[in-house]
């Protein structure tokens, strides 16, 4: 190459590098421009009604989740989280509140919905109309992603799904009573209640095909002053080895009190009150099997050093009860997911993330949250620390002992399988 051309090339290259540096500096300057005002996150959680009995401190715990993320995590992209909290009440109200949060309050994301009926109601409108990152805290019905929104863009779920839940329940029953021959099972009469009974039967059939279900029922949901005497009488008369009950909220409290008075806990060898102990101890009985969706947050293991080593004591100090129900700690998990999604999208694009960017980035993220390591899986759930344990009162606080966690290989329905195919393969996966 001639000297002049070489010099010319070098000069041009140097100019190009300078311009690229200048452009990079401009991009860096642009990247640094993040709003300094608080980031508004909506929470639609039960503050009254039947669901509030199950998660009685949902509003307080939403505030604590925001306090934690601001104090220990520096907010989201340095912006403090401002929670806007509304009462879920019912499916119709939840839809109205999602609209208010999106259109009036201008929130950037929403966490909410304990009830499956609320989740099923809001999800299609989020996808079609509001287009906002939405993390459902519970709404465990599999129908959400198999029927209602099979190809979601904006809606994810933090809580477990019915299959994961039922795997935990079947595992716990078989561990406690491996010789079980007969089971009675009951649940509320709505989408989720029918789902869990069906899944429990299917999964128990894979592991213990000779088990007979001697009594199955679905009771009215959320009635004022419910009377469960006829159902309890039938359970006792059928003399099952195990009773599995899915009554929750104020229904669960009523069932527990009536069943106790009628002698069910003495008549049946093993009672699994799935949601026992979740309402400030109103449903708790020493030694009874119960579910926790709060996983490691329920009892030391919360001292293991996950975020709940700080978050769970915050809840205990503020409310006087441990977070035995998933919603109580999923709100922090949701904020941790949002924080990571915002930061990743921002690093990749140099732009303040749009709703679509955040929603897209959420897929496949893993966080260390109150349940330990959790991963967000589109079209299903975040695979949290689903567990079953025995209730025990310690220093006036109900805790859970001998936790049985869902094994990692059973926490996700692979994307290439249908739910039915996955259930059909369970006996093979467990070997």
ROZAFI-973047 format. One line per field, with one value per residue (C-alpha): x, y, z; residue number from 1. Coordinates in Angstrom, 2 decimals, padded with zeros to 5 digits. Example, Ala and Ser with C-alpha at 12.3 -4.5 7.8 and 13.67 -1.06 7.14 Angstrom:
ROZAFI-973047
px: c(012.30 013.67)
py: c(-004.50 -001.06)
pz: c(007.80 007.14)
vexke: c(1 2)
This chain:
ROZAFI-973047
px: c(000.00 001.49 002.51 -000.05 -002.86 -001.73 -001.67 -005.05 -006.44 -005.00 -006.44 -009.84 -009.71 -008.79 -011.62 -014.01 -012.90 -013.32 -016.80 -017.71 -016.39 -018.37 -021.45 -020.76 -020.41 -023.69 -025.30 -023.85 -025.23 -028.60 -028.45 -027.88 -031.16 -033.47 -036.50 -035.76 -039.32 -040.69 -041.74 -045.39 -046.26 -049.85 -050.94 -054.40 -054.60 -057.33 -057.96 -061.51 -063.88 -063.30 -059.79 -058.57 -058.99 -056.38 -053.88 -054.96 -051.88 -051.64 -051.79 -049.16 -046.90 -047.17 -045.90 -043.12 -042.08 -041.68 -039.84 -037.47 -036.73 -036.05 -033.96 -031.90 -031.99 -031.84 -035.26 -035.64 -032.98 -032.38 -036.01 -037.82 -040.89 -044.18 -046.84 -050.44 -052.55 -056.19 -058.59 -059.11 -062.55 -063.76 -063.15 -065.26 -063.61 -060.16 -060.84 -062.00 -058.91 -056.50 -058.07 -057.79 -054.16 -053.25 -055.32 -055.59 -052.69 -050.26 -048.44 -045.63 -046.46 -049.06 -048.78 -051.98 -054.82 -055.06 -058.15 -058.07 -061.34 -059.72 -056.68 -058.84 -060.85 -057.99 -055.51 -057.30 -057.78 -054.13 -053.07 -055.57 -056.04 -053.73 -050.49 -048.68 -046.24 -048.46 -047.26 -050.14 -049.29 -051.43 -054.31 -052.98 -055.44 -053.75 -056.60 -055.00 -052.26 -053.81 -057.16 -057.55 -054.24 -052.22 -049.73 -049.25 -046.96 -047.52 -048.97 -046.82 -047.54 -045.43 -047.50 -047.54 -049.85 -052.32 -050.06 -047.11 -049.47 -050.99 -047.58 -046.65 -049.89 -049.70 -046.04 -046.88 -049.82 -047.80 -044.87 -047.09 -049.33 -047.72 -050.35 -053.28 -056.21 -059.11 -059.32 -062.07 -061.46 -063.35 -062.89 -064.82 -067.19 -065.37 -062.61 -059.67 -061.54 -062.42 -058.88 -057.10 -059.42 -059.00 -055.20 -054.87 -056.82 -054.78 -051.42 -052.31 -053.39 -049.92 -048.16 -050.79 -053.27 -055.12 -056.24 -060.03 -061.71 -064.68 -066.16 -065.63 -067.49 -067.46 -069.09 -070.49 -067.78 -067.73 -071.25 -072.11 -072.29 -071.57 -072.87 -070.65 -072.29 -073.62 -070.21 -068.40 -070.91 -070.36 -066.57 -066.78 -069.33 -067.16 -064.25 -061.38 -057.75 -057.08 -059.17 -057.76 -059.57 -059.10 -061.44 -059.77 -060.33 -063.44 -064.69 -061.58 -062.10 -065.75 -064.86 -062.13 -064.34 -067.29 -065.10 -063.40 -066.74 -068.09 -065.02 -063.57 -059.98 -060.40 -062.32 -059.97 -056.42 -054.79 -056.29 -054.61 -056.19 -054.33 -054.62 -054.46 -052.67 -052.78 -055.24 -053.38 -053.74 -057.53 -057.37 -054.24 -054.07 -050.92 -049.50 -051.98 -050.56 -050.78 -049.50 -047.18 -046.56 -044.16 -041.53 -038.40 -040.14 -042.24 -039.82 -036.05 -034.86 -035.61 -032.27 -030.45 -029.57 -032.02 -033.82 -036.34 -033.65 -034.49 -037.95 -039.62 -038.54 -039.93 -043.29 -043.17 -042.39 -045.14 -047.92 -047.05 -047.40 -045.06 -045.85 -047.33 -049.24 -047.40 -048.92 -047.30 -043.82 -044.51 -044.91 -041.21 -040.35 -042.34 -040.48 -037.15 -038.19 -039.20 -035.97 -033.89 -036.00 -035.73 -031.98 -031.37 -033.51 -031.82 -028.33 -029.18 -030.84 -029.55 -033.16 -035.53 -037.50 -040.95 -043.69 -043.09 -039.32 -039.89 -042.46 -040.17 -037.16 -039.04 -039.18 -036.41 -035.15 -033.98 -033.85 -032.81 -035.98 -037.75 -038.21 -034.57 -033.78 -036.85 -037.11 -039.78 -041.24 -043.59 -046.91 -046.71 -045.41 -042.26 -041.76 -041.57 -040.85 -044.05 -044.03 -046.09 -045.33 -046.76 -048.08 -046.36 -046.74 -043.48 -043.25 -046.87 -046.17 -047.44 -044.60 -044.19 -041.93 -040.61 -041.16 -041.53 -040.53 -041.49 -038.39 -036.81 -037.51 -041.24 -041.63 -041.95 -044.14 -041.67 -042.76 -042.80 -045.35 -049.00 -050.16 -051.77 -048.57 -046.55 -048.91 -048.86 -045.05 -044.82 -044.31 -041.40 -039.86 -039.87 -037.79)
py: c(000.00 003.45 005.62 008.36 005.86 004.20 007.54 008.39 005.06 005.60 009.12 007.90 005.01 007.38 009.73 006.82 005.63 009.15 009.41 005.99 007.03 010.22 008.29 005.79 008.62 010.02 006.61 006.31 009.72 008.67 005.35 007.21 009.10 007.18 008.82 009.78 009.75 006.62 003.72 002.93 -000.76 -001.87 -004.52 -006.12 -008.29 -009.46 -006.94 -008.08 -010.96 -014.71 -014.50 -012.10 -014.85 -016.89 -014.06 -011.64 -009.43 -009.08 -005.28 -004.96 -007.46 -005.54 -002.47 -004.51 -005.95 -002.41 -001.36 -004.32 -003.68 -000.01 -000.56 -003.60 -003.66 000.03 000.03 -000.70 000.96 003.19 004.30 003.71 001.50 003.19 000.53 001.34 -001.24 -002.12 -004.73 -007.66 -008.57 -010.63 -011.24 -008.32 -005.91 -007.20 -006.39 -002.88 -002.30 -003.50 -000.95 001.81 000.99 000.97 003.85 006.22 005.46 004.82 001.99 000.22 -003.31 -005.11 -007.88 -009.47 -011.96 -014.67 -016.29 -018.32 -016.70 -013.25 -014.37 -015.94 -012.71 -010.21 -012.17 -011.86 -008.09 -007.63 -009.38 -007.69 -004.24 -003.11 -004.75 -004.32 -006.71 -008.69 -011.16 -013.17 -013.99 -017.13 -018.01 -021.54 -023.12 -024.79 -023.52 -020.07 -021.08 -024.16 -022.60 -018.89 -017.36 -020.20 -017.78 -014.95 -011.97 -009.96 -012.36 -014.56 -016.44 -016.56 -019.05 -022.80 -024.50 -027.25 -030.05 -028.98 -028.49 -031.96 -033.62 -032.13 -033.33 -036.88 -037.13 -036.01 -038.42 -041.41 -040.56 -040.31 -043.26 -045.50 -048.20 -045.89 -047.68 -045.23 -041.44 -038.84 -035.51 -032.21 -028.73 -025.54 -025.65 -023.52 -023.86 -024.33 -026.67 -029.03 -028.76 -029.82 -032.74 -034.01 -033.60 -035.22 -038.25 -038.52 -038.21 -040.52 -043.04 -042.95 -043.75 -045.83 -047.19 -049.37 -046.42 -046.00 -042.59 -043.37 -039.86 -036.82 -033.54 -029.86 -027.52 -024.02 -021.36 -018.20 -018.37 -016.38 -018.74 -021.97 -025.24 -028.22 -030.74 -032.99 -033.21 -033.86 -036.57 -038.30 -038.17 -039.80 -042.43 -043.48 -044.17 -043.16 -043.73 -040.15 -037.03 -034.32 -030.99 -027.89 -025.50 -022.12 -018.61 -018.15 -021.47 -023.13 -021.61 -022.73 -026.23 -026.59 -025.51 -027.67 -030.70 -030.37 -030.17 -033.20 -035.35 -035.67 -035.24 -038.13 -040.38 -040.20 -041.61 -038.87 -035.44 -033.16 -029.72 -028.22 -024.59 -025.09 -022.45 -019.79 -017.47 -016.34 -019.81 -019.91 -023.22 -024.65 -027.95 -029.45 -032.16 -031.78 -031.86 -028.54 -026.87 -023.91 -022.00 -019.79 -022.54 -021.48 -018.43 -020.52 -021.46 -021.47 -022.45 -018.71 -018.28 -019.83 -016.42 -016.00 -012.64 -014.07 -014.03 -010.32 -010.27 -012.95 -011.30 -008.01 -009.72 -011.45 -008.21 -006.28 -008.88 -011.36 -014.36 -016.18 -016.02 -019.48 -018.54 -017.90 -014.52 -013.15 -013.52 -013.80 -010.01 -009.63 -012.34 -010.39 -007.16 -008.99 -010.38 -006.91 -005.38 -007.94 -007.63 -003.82 -003.92 -006.57 -004.82 -001.51 -002.99 -004.67 -001.71 001.43 002.58 002.87 -000.36 -000.33 -002.60 -005.01 -005.10 -005.88 -008.58 -010.21 -010.09 -011.74 -015.04 -017.35 -015.14 -016.68 -014.86 -015.63 -014.78 -015.70 -019.26 -019.60 -019.90 -019.54 -019.40 -017.73 -020.06 -018.66 -020.42 -021.99 -020.54 -019.57 -022.98 -021.73 -023.70 -025.68 -027.74 -029.68 -029.99 -030.62 -027.74 -027.02 -024.18 -022.72 -019.63 -018.73 -018.80 -021.53 -023.00 -026.04 -028.99 -031.80 -029.91 -032.02 -029.99 -030.81 -032.33 -030.08 -032.47 -032.42 -028.64 -027.85 -029.24 -029.33 -027.08 -030.01 -031.87 -031.29 -031.36 -034.75 -036.18 -034.93 -036.52 -039.75 -039.81 -039.08 -042.67 -042.96 -039.59 -040.52 -043.66)
pz: c(000.00 -000.94 002.00 001.24 000.94 004.14 005.93 004.45 005.65 009.13 009.29 008.10 010.57 013.39 012.42 012.28 015.71 017.05 015.60 016.94 020.32 020.15 019.13 021.91 024.36 023.10 023.44 026.93 027.78 026.37 028.24 031.48 031.15 033.43 035.03 038.59 039.88 041.60 039.38 039.99 040.35 040.82 043.31 043.09 046.20 048.60 051.35 052.14 051.47 051.34 049.86 052.54 055.11 053.27 052.85 055.59 055.39 051.61 051.64 054.37 052.64 049.36 051.17 052.78 049.39 048.03 051.20 050.81 047.12 047.82 050.94 049.96 046.15 045.22 043.59 039.87 037.74 040.72 040.83 044.12 043.79 044.63 045.28 044.38 046.19 045.52 046.88 044.48 045.95 042.99 039.28 038.05 040.47 039.50 035.84 036.74 038.89 036.22 033.90 036.50 037.24 033.56 032.24 035.22 037.56 034.69 036.45 034.57 035.75 037.82 040.40 041.60 041.70 044.30 042.83 039.63 038.57 038.79 036.82 034.13 033.86 033.63 031.49 028.11 028.58 029.54 026.34 024.01 025.52 028.31 027.14 030.44 032.19 034.55 037.14 038.58 042.18 042.32 039.90 039.77 037.32 034.34 032.15 032.22 029.77 028.18 027.20 027.96 026.79 025.23 023.61 026.12 025.64 028.81 031.39 033.61 036.82 039.98 041.95 041.30 038.85 039.68 038.48 040.63 043.55 043.17 042.84 046.21 047.77 046.42 047.46 051.01 051.38 050.14 052.38 055.45 054.60 051.97 052.54 051.71 050.10 050.30 049.97 050.34 048.65 048.49 047.05 046.23 043.28 040.69 038.05 040.40 042.75 039.91 038.53 041.72 042.41 038.86 038.94 042.37 041.17 037.97 039.72 042.60 039.96 038.40 041.67 043.45 040.88 043.38 045.54 045.62 045.94 048.17 048.30 046.04 046.45 045.47 047.96 047.27 047.29 049.41 050.84 053.95 056.94 055.04 056.48 055.64 057.99 055.21 053.52 056.80 057.73 054.38 054.79 058.23 057.12 054.17 056.57 054.26 055.19 054.12 053.72 051.41 051.69 049.55 051.36 051.79 053.05 055.18 053.77 055.18 058.62 058.66 057.44 060.06 062.93 061.88 061.12 064.49 066.32 064.44 065.15 061.65 062.85 065.28 062.88 059.85 060.22 058.09 057.40 054.88 055.27 052.35 053.49 057.25 059.26 056.59 058.31 061.43 062.90 062.64 060.79 062.41 064.28 065.74 063.48 060.61 057.10 055.25 052.12 051.85 048.65 050.57 050.56 052.39 053.81 056.14 058.88 059.29 056.45 056.12 057.94 054.99 053.59 050.73 050.64 053.09 055.79 055.88 054.34 056.47 059.75 058.39 057.87 061.24 063.04 061.24 061.25 063.97 061.63 059.28 055.54 055.07 051.92 048.65 047.88 051.04 049.57 045.82 045.77 046.54 044.02 041.43 042.13 041.90 038.50 037.31 038.57 036.67 033.51 033.48 034.03 031.39 028.78 029.55 029.26 025.95 024.26 025.96 026.13 029.04 028.59 027.05 028.39 025.53 026.21 029.88 029.09 026.54 028.85 031.73 029.85 031.06 033.89 037.15 040.47 044.01 045.89 049.11 047.82 046.87 043.17 040.94 037.16 035.06 032.48 029.88 029.41 032.85 036.11 037.92 039.57 043.17 046.33 046.58 049.78 052.29 056.00 059.45 061.50 064.77 067.25 068.45 070.65 069.81 066.06 063.73 061.69 059.45 060.14 057.94 054.69 051.55 048.49 044.92 043.26 040.64 037.76 038.59 038.84 035.14 032.39 029.46 026.58 024.16 026.31 026.98 030.60 030.03 028.49 031.45 033.97 031.99 032.26 036.00 037.12 034.68 035.64 039.31 038.80)
vexke: c(1 2 3 4 5 6 7 8 9 10 11 12 13 14 15 16 17 18 19 20 21 22 23 24 25 26 27 28 29 30 31 32 33 34 35 36 37 38 39 40 41 42 43 44 45 46 47 48 49 50 51 52 53 54 55 56 57 58 59 60 61 62 63 64 65 66 67 68 69 70 71 72 73 74 75 76 77 78 79 80 81 82 83 84 85 86 87 88 89 90 91 92 93 94 95 96 97 98 99 100 101 102 103 104 105 106 107 108 109 110 111 112 113 114 115 116 117 118 119 120 121 122 123 124 125 126 127 128 129 130 131 132 133 134 135 136 137 138 139 140 141 142 143 144 145 146 147 148 149 150 151 152 153 154 155 156 157 158 159 160 161 162 163 164 165 166 167 168 169 170 171 172 173 174 175 176 177 178 179 180 181 182 183 184 185 186 187 188 189 190 191 192 193 194 195 196 197 198 199 200 201 202 203 204 205 206 207 208 209 210 211 212 213 214 215 216 217 218 219 220 221 222 223 224 225 226 227 228 229 230 231 232 233 234 235 236 237 238 239 240 241 242 243 244 245 246 247 248 249 250 251 252 253 254 255 256 257 258 259 260 261 262 263 264 265 266 267 268 269 270 271 272 273 274 275 276 277 278 279 280 281 282 283 284 285 286 287 288 289 290 291 292 293 294 295 296 297 298 299 300 301 302 303 304 305 306 307 308 309 310 311 312 313 314 315 316 317 318 319 320 321 322 323 324 325 326 327 328 329 330 331 332 333 334 335 336 337 338 339 340 341 342 343 344 345 346 347 348 349 350 351 352 353 354 355 356 357 358 359 360 361 362 363 364 365 366 367 368 369 370 371 372 373 374 375 376 377 378 379 380 381 382 383 384 385 386 387 388 389 390 391 392 393 394 395 396 397 398 399 400 401 402 403 404 405 406 407 408 409 410 411 412 413 414 415 416 417 418 419 420 421 422 423 424 425 426 427 428 429 430 431)
